[in-house]
């Protein structure tokens, strides 16, 4: 059932215009996420919460467990995404940054929506930029490689690295099993190129900084498997460490040109504390 019809049915006797106003004001939560679309489909197992007076009786949502705002202007918002949060929805009831940001915009009284410009894997944390309009989204996507100045990641990988830095390149191809395969020769996939630099290591783990020359799906994860140094917690691509709390991959640096003004914007976040637990300070 469309959400607008659901609200009208639930609030027996309410007018269509009043129901629309409640939706527009952020007064309807579906599975704990604000929904403002009239045609959003409500399923039998959906949890729907309705406030007749949005903004007055609702408590503010705690976004901190999902993301923090690093920068914001009239055109873009830069966030530090937590791991296990999708970049955008891929099905009903999926926890994703687009829906969370749309709710954030409602609660901060902004007349805009989040528009996806690039993605991070669900299990990867770190810096992302979203456009606040379709116009800005199209501007950034159309010239993404020129818009981005720098994107870097940090990862904890298994084993010790034989040198201080290195380079990996291969062809990456998706498979029906949803796993990316790598080949030194053209396998019908996409060319991928990654640089890595050693930050620190011990006899079990290494902390790497990674720079992508291409932005392929699962690129870093697959290239670390190619090097026989899988990312800690990446059981899909060869990790052998039991009990890892998360995938140890974080997008710590993002720099790009502001799409309207052309001003360079640079952002950096600290290495997640959990990553550093693999490198205890000697007593």
C-alpha positions as CSV (number, residue, x, y, z in Angstrom):
1,X,0.0,0.0,0.0
2,X,1.4,3.5,-0.8
3,X,2.4,5.4,2.2
4,X,0.0,8.3,1.7
5,X,-2.9,5.9,1.6
6,X,-1.6,4.1,4.7
7,X,-1.4,7.4,6.6
8,X,-4.9,8.4,5.6
9,X,-6.3,5.0,6.6
10,X,-4.4,5.0,9.9
11,X,-5.6,8.5,10.8
12,X,-9.2,7.9,10.0
13,X,-10.9,11.0,8.7
14,X,-7.8,12.9,7.9
15,X,-7.8,14.9,4.6
16,X,-5.4,14.1,1.8
17,X,-3.8,17.5,2.1
18,X,-3.2,17.1,5.8
19,X,-1.7,13.6,5.2
20,X,0.7,15.1,2.6
21,X,1.7,17.9,5.1
22,X,2.5,15.3,7.7
23,X,4.7,13.4,5.2
24,X,6.4,16.6,4.0
25,X,7.1,17.7,7.6
26,X,9.0,14.4,8.3
27,X,6.2,13.1,10.6
28,X,6.3,9.5,9.3
29,X,8.9,7.0,10.1
30,X,9.0,3.6,8.4
31,X,11.3,1.1,10.1
32,X,12.9,4.0,12.1
33,X,13.7,6.0,8.9
34,X,11.9,9.2,7.8
35,X,9.9,8.7,4.6
36,X,8.4,11.7,2.7
37,X,7.5,10.0,-0.6
38,X,3.8,9.6,-1.1
39,X,4.3,6.4,-3.2
40,X,6.7,4.7,-0.8
41,X,5.3,1.1,-0.5
42,X,4.4,0.0,3.0
43,X,4.7,-3.8,3.5
44,X,2.8,-5.9,6.1
45,X,5.9,-6.3,8.3
46,X,6.9,-2.6,8.2
47,X,6.9,-0.6,11.4
48,X,5.2,2.8,10.7
49,X,5.2,5.6,13.3
50,X,3.2,8.7,12.7
51,X,3.3,12.1,14.4
52,X,0.3,14.4,13.7
53,X,2.5,17.4,14.6
54,X,5.9,16.7,13.2
55,X,8.7,18.7,14.7
56,X,6.9,19.2,18.0
57,X,6.3,15.8,19.5
58,X,9.1,13.9,17.8
59,X,12.4,13.4,19.5
60,X,15.4,14.1,17.4
61,X,17.0,11.1,15.8
62,X,20.5,10.0,16.9
63,X,22.5,10.0,13.7
64,X,25.9,9.6,15.4
65,X,25.9,5.8,15.3
66,X,25.6,5.9,11.5
67,X,27.5,9.0,10.3
68,X,28.9,12.4,11.3
69,X,28.8,15.5,9.2
70,X,32.3,16.7,8.3
71,X,31.4,19.6,6.0
72,X,28.2,21.1,4.5
73,X,27.3,23.9,2.2
74,X,24.4,24.7,-0.1
75,X,25.5,22.2,-2.7
76,X,27.1,19.2,-1.0
77,X,27.4,17.4,2.3
78,X,30.5,15.4,3.3
79,X,30.0,12.7,5.9
80,X,32.1,10.1,7.7
81,X,30.0,6.9,7.2
82,X,30.1,4.1,9.7
83,X,30.7,0.5,8.6
84,X,27.6,-1.7,7.9
85,X,25.7,1.2,6.4
86,X,24.8,1.1,2.7
87,X,25.6,4.1,0.5
88,X,22.1,4.0,-0.9
89,X,19.0,1.7,-0.7
90,X,18.9,-1.6,-2.6
91,X,15.7,-2.9,-1.2
92,X,13.1,-2.2,1.3
93,X,14.1,-1.9,5.0
94,X,17.7,-1.4,4.1
95,X,19.7,0.9,6.3
96,X,21.3,3.4,4.0
97,X,23.0,6.8,3.9
98,X,20.6,8.4,1.4
99,X,17.6,7.7,3.6
100,X,19.5,8.8,6.7
101,X,20.6,12.0,5.1
102,X,17.1,12.7,3.8
103,X,15.9,12.5,7.4
104,X,18.8,14.6,8.6
105,X,17.8,17.3,6.1
106,X,14.2,17.2,7.4
107,X,15.3,17.6,11.0
108,X,17.6,20.4,10.1
109,X,14.8,22.1,8.1
110,X,16.6,21.9,4.7
111,X,14.6,21.7,1.6
112,X,16.7,19.2,-0.3
113,X,17.5,15.5,-0.7
114,X,20.6,13.5,-0.8
115,X,21.8,12.5,-4.3
116,X,24.5,9.8,-4.6
117,X,27.7,10.8,-6.3
118,X,29.9,7.8,-5.5
119,X,29.7,4.8,-3.2
120,X,31.6,2.9,-0.5
121,X,31.1,-0.8,0.2
122,X,28.6,-1.4,3.0
123,X,31.3,-2.7,5.3
124,X,33.8,0.1,4.5
125,X,33.7,3.2,6.7
126,X,34.9,6.7,5.9
127,X,34.4,9.9,3.9
128,X,31.7,10.3,1.3
129,X,30.2,13.3,-0.5
130,X,26.5,13.6,-1.5
131,X,25.0,16.3,-3.7
132,X,22.0,18.3,-2.4
133,X,20.4,18.6,-5.8
134,X,20.1,16.6,-9.1
135,X,21.8,19.4,-10.9
136,X,24.9,19.3,-8.6
137,X,24.8,15.5,-8.7
138,X,25.0,15.5,-12.5
139,X,27.7,18.1,-12.5
140,X,29.9,15.9,-10.3
141,X,29.2,12.6,-11.9
142,X,29.7,14.0,-15.5
143,X,33.3,14.9,-14.6
144,X,34.0,12.8,-11.6
145,X,37.7,12.0,-12.4
146,X,38.4,15.7,-12.8
147,X,36.3,16.7,-9.8
148,X,38.2,14.4,-7.4
149,X,41.6,15.6,-6.3
150,X,42.5,12.7,-4.0
151,X,40.9,9.7,-2.4
152,X,42.8,7.5,0.0
153,X,42.1,4.6,2.3
154,X,43.7,2.9,5.2
155,X,43.5,-0.8,5.9
156,X,44.8,-3.5,8.2
157,X,46.0,-6.5,6.3
158,X,47.2,-9.9,7.3
159,X,50.9,-10.7,7.2
160,X,54.0,-8.6,6.8
161,X,54.8,-6.6,3.7
162,X,58.2,-7.3,2.0
163,X,58.8,-3.6,1.1
164,X,57.7,-0.1,2.0
165,X,55.4,0.5,-1.0
166,X,54.1,-1.1,-4.1
167,X,51.6,-1.2,-7.0
168,X,48.9,-3.6,-8.1
169,X,47.1,-3.7,-11.4
170,X,44.8,-6.2,-13.0
171,X,41.5,-6.7,-14.8
172,X,38.5,-7.1,-12.4
173,X,35.4,-8.9,-13.5
174,X,32.1,-9.4,-11.6
175,X,30.7,-13.0,-11.5
176,X,27.2,-14.4,-10.9
177,X,28.3,-15.4,-7.4
178,X,28.7,-11.6,-6.6
179,X,32.4,-12.1,-6.2
180,X,35.0,-10.1,-8.2
181,X,37.7,-12.1,-9.9
182,X,41.1,-10.7,-10.9
183,X,43.2,-11.5,-13.9
184,X,46.6,-10.2,-15.2
185,X,45.2,-10.4,-18.8
186,X,41.9,-9.0,-20.1
187,X,39.1,-11.2,-18.8
188,X,36.3,-9.0,-20.1
189,X,36.3,-7.0,-16.9
190,X,37.6,-3.5,-16.1
191,X,41.1,-2.3,-15.7
192,X,42.0,-1.5,-12.0
193,X,45.2,0.1,-10.5
194,X,46.1,0.5,-6.8
195,X,49.1,2.0,-5.0
196,X,49.9,1.0,-1.4
197,X,52.3,2.4,1.2
198,X,53.3,0.8,4.5
199,X,52.5,2.8,7.6
200,X,53.5,0.3,10.2
201,X,53.6,-3.4,10.8
202,X,54.4,-6.2,13.3
203,X,54.9,-9.9,12.8
204,X,51.2,-10.5,12.1
205,X,49.6,-7.4,10.6
206,X,50.4,-4.4,8.4
207,X,48.7,-1.0,8.3
208,X,48.6,0.3,4.7
209,X,47.6,3.6,3.0
210,X,46.0,2.9,-0.3
211,X,45.5,5.1,-3.3
212,X,43.1,4.2,-6.1
213,X,43.9,5.2,-9.7
214,X,40.5,3.6,-10.7
215,X,37.4,3.1,-8.7
216,X,36.2,-0.4,-9.3
217,X,33.9,-2.4,-7.2
218,X,35.7,-4.2,-4.3
219,X,39.0,-3.0,-5.9
220,X,41.1,-2.7,-2.8
221,X,39.7,-5.9,-1.3
222,X,40.5,-7.9,-4.4
223,X,44.0,-6.4,-4.9
224,X,44.9,-7.2,-1.3
225,X,43.9,-10.8,-1.9
226,X,46.0,-10.8,-5.1
227,X,49.0,-9.8,-2.9
228,X,48.2,-12.6,-0.5
229,X,47.6,-10.0,2.2
230,X,43.8,-10.0,2.7
231,X,42.1,-7.2,4.7
232,X,41.4,-8.3,8.3
233,X,37.7,-9.2,8.5
234,X,37.3,-9.7,4.7
235,X,36.2,-13.3,4.7
236,X,34.8,-12.9,1.2
237,X,38.3,-12.3,-0.1
238,X,40.5,-14.5,2.0
239,X,40.8,-13.2,5.6
240,X,41.7,-16.0,8.1
241,X,41.4,-14.0,11.3
242,X,38.6,-15.2,13.5
243,X,36.5,-12.8,15.5
244,X,37.3,-9.5,13.6
245,X,34.7,-7.0,14.7
246,X,34.6,-5.4,11.2
247,X,36.2,-5.1,7.8
248,X,39.3,-3.1,8.5
249,X,39.1,-0.7,5.6
250,X,38.4,3.1,6.0
251,X,38.3,5.9,3.5
252,X,40.3,8.5,5.5
253,X,41.0,11.2,2.9
254,X,38.7,12.9,0.3
255,X,39.6,16.0,-1.7
256,X,37.5,17.5,-4.5
257,X,36.6,20.7,-6.3
258,X,33.4,22.4,-5.1
259,X,31.2,21.8,-8.1
260,X,30.0,25.5,-8.5
261,X,32.9,27.6,-7.3
262,X,35.8,25.3,-8.2
263,X,37.3,25.8,-4.8
264,X,39.5,22.9,-3.6
265,X,38.0,21.1,-0.5
266,X,40.2,18.8,1.5
267,X,39.0,16.4,4.3
268,X,40.7,13.8,6.5
269,X,39.5,11.6,9.3
270,X,41.6,9.8,12.0
271,X,42.4,6.1,11.7
272,X,39.6,4.1,13.4
273,X,40.8,3.2,16.9
274,X,39.9,-0.5,16.3
275,X,42.5,-0.6,13.6
276,X,45.3,0.5,16.0
277,X,44.4,-2.4,18.4
278,X,46.3,-4.7,16.0
279,X,49.5,-2.7,16.8
280,X,49.8,-2.5,20.6
281,X,52.5,-0.3,22.0
282,X,55.3,-2.3,23.5
283,X,55.4,-2.0,27.3
